[in-house]
């Protein structure tokens, strides 16, 4: 990602793992619009990439995931893949819970 928090991805896009809204492969950097400061309200400060999914943490402590969710690894309560970043609510009853670091594996966060 860039110094101003813009996030880019490229390569294989099976299950939407690039986060750009479709499943087309990319041979060069593409902006992930769903992670822009305008879209989510804060810059991205950390990225973690797994085999089939990725995660982003914002400066305000929000967590976003995208890609394959077939094993529930996106954490959004579904077992579906997402081609655009979705916010993960750590505690739906408490919006003050913040994430500061995230790591991704093959089928786990």
SEDREN-814746 format. One line per 4 residues: number of its first residue (from 1); their letters; for each residue x, z, y of C-alpha. Coordinates in pm, 1 decimal. Each point is the difference from the previous one (the first is absolute). Example, Ala and Ser with C-alpha at 12.3 -4.5 7.8 and 13.67 -1.06 7.14 Angstrom:
BEGIN
1	as	1230.0:780.0:-450.0 ~ 137.0:-66.0:344.0 .
//
This chain:
BEGIN
1	xxxx	0.0:0.0:0.0 ~ 106.0:-49.7:359.1 ~ 105.2:257.3:259.7 ~ -345.9:-14.6:159.5 .
5	xxxx	-172.8:69.8:-332.5 ~ -107.2:-355.0:-95.4 ~ 2.8:-47.9:-377.7 ~ 91.0:-324.3:-176.5 .
9	xxxx	-7.9:-107.8:-365.1 ~ 78.2:-304.5:-212.0 ~ 36.5:-108.6:-362.5 ~ -238.3:25.4:-295.3 .
13	xxxx	-351.1:88.9:109.6 ~ -178.0:72.2:-329.9 ~ -283.0:252.4:51.6 ~ 53.7:-22.1:377.5 .
17	xxxx	320.9:201.3:-13.6 ~ 126.3:-154.0:327.6 ~ -292.1:146.3:196.7 ~ -64.4:-317.0:200.1 .
21	xxxx	-364.8:-47.9:-104.6 ~ 35.0:-263.8:-271.4 ~ 185.5:-70.0:-326.0 ~ 230.8:-285.1:112.9 .
25	xxxx	374.1:32.0:-58.8 ~ 215.1:10.3:312.0 ~ 357.2:-131.8:24.0 ~ 69.3:164.1:337.1 .
29	xxxx	-103.3:308.4:199.0 ~ -372.4:28.7:82.9 ~ -144.3:263.0:230.4 ~ -239.2:247.2:-165.6 .
33	xxxx	-268.4:1.1:270.5 ~ -183.2:293.7:-158.8 ~ 296.6:224.6:81.0 ~ 36.4:-93.9:366.4 .
37	xxxx	-5.7:282.1:253.2 ~ -322.1:-148.5:143.4 ~ -165.6:4.3:-344.2 ~ 98.9:352.6:-108.6 .
41	xxxx	79.4:181.6:325.9 ~ 362.5:97.8:-69.6 ~ 322.4:-172.0:-104.3 ~ 111.4:-7.0:-361.8 .
45	xxxx	304.4:223.7:-53.8 ~ 50.6:-22.7:-375.6 ~ -65.2:-253.8:-277.3 ~ 15.3:40.3:-379.0 .
49	xxxx	-28.6:-290.9:-241.9 ~ -93.9:26.1:-366.3 ~ -8.3:-271.7:-262.4 ~ -352.1:-115.6:92.4 .
53	xxxx	-102.8:206.4:303.0 ~ 138.6:135.8:326.3 ~ -58.8:290.7:236.6 ~ 53.7:57.0:370.8 .
57	xxxx	9.0:325.6:196.9 ~ -74.8:-0.4:373.4 ~ 147.1:215.5:275.6 ~ -333.7:186.5:8.9 .
61	xxxx	26.9:86.7:-371.2 ~ -255.6:-244.5:-138.9 ~ 61.2:-169.4:-336.4 ~ -90.2:-362.7:-75.6 .
65	xxxx	26.2:-177.3:-336.6 ~ -51.6:-355.1:-129.8 ~ 61.9:-218.3:-305.4 ~ -100.4:67.3:-359.8 .
69	xxxx	-230.8:295.3:-45.9 ~ -93.8:-56.4:-363.9 ~ 142.1:338.2:-104.7 ~ -134.8:180.9:306.7 .
73	xxxx	344.5:4.0:162.3 ~ -129.4:-94.3:345.8 ~ -168.1:338.6:31.6 ~ -312.2:-132.8:168.9 .
77	xxxx	-232.1:117.8:-277.2 ~ -37.0:-343.9:-160.6 ~ 172.1:-198.6:-274.0 ~ 6.0:-326.9:192.1 .
81	xxxx	279.7:-197.7:158.9 ~ 11.4:-25.9:379.1 ~ 157.6:-292.8:186.2 ~ -16.0:189.6:332.0 .
85	xxxx	118.3:354.5:71.4 ~ -260.0:275.3:-46.6 ~ 29.0:353.8:131.3 ~ 25.5:272.4:-261.3 .
89	xxxx	-188.2:317.0:91.4 ~ 205.7:284.7:-147.8 ~ -275.9:251.0:75.3 ~ -325.1:-170.7:108.8 .
93	xxxx	-125.8:332.7:138.4 ~ 306.9:56.4:219.2 ~ 127.4:-287.3:215.7 ~ 291.8:219.0:116.5 .
97	xxxx	195.5:-35.3:-328.7 ~ 311.1:-209.3:70.3 ~ 238.1:-186.9:-230.6 ~ 366.5:-15.8:93.2 .
101	xxxx	152.5:-173.5:-300.8 ~ -120.4:-214.1:-290.6 ~ 161.4:-165.3:-301.8 ~ -139.8:-264.0:-234.2 .
105	xxxx	67.6:-66.1:-366.9 ~ -132.1:-255.7:-245.4 ~ -345.3:154.1:-32.9 ~ 23.2:320.8:199.0 .
109	x	56.1:124.3:351.2 .
//
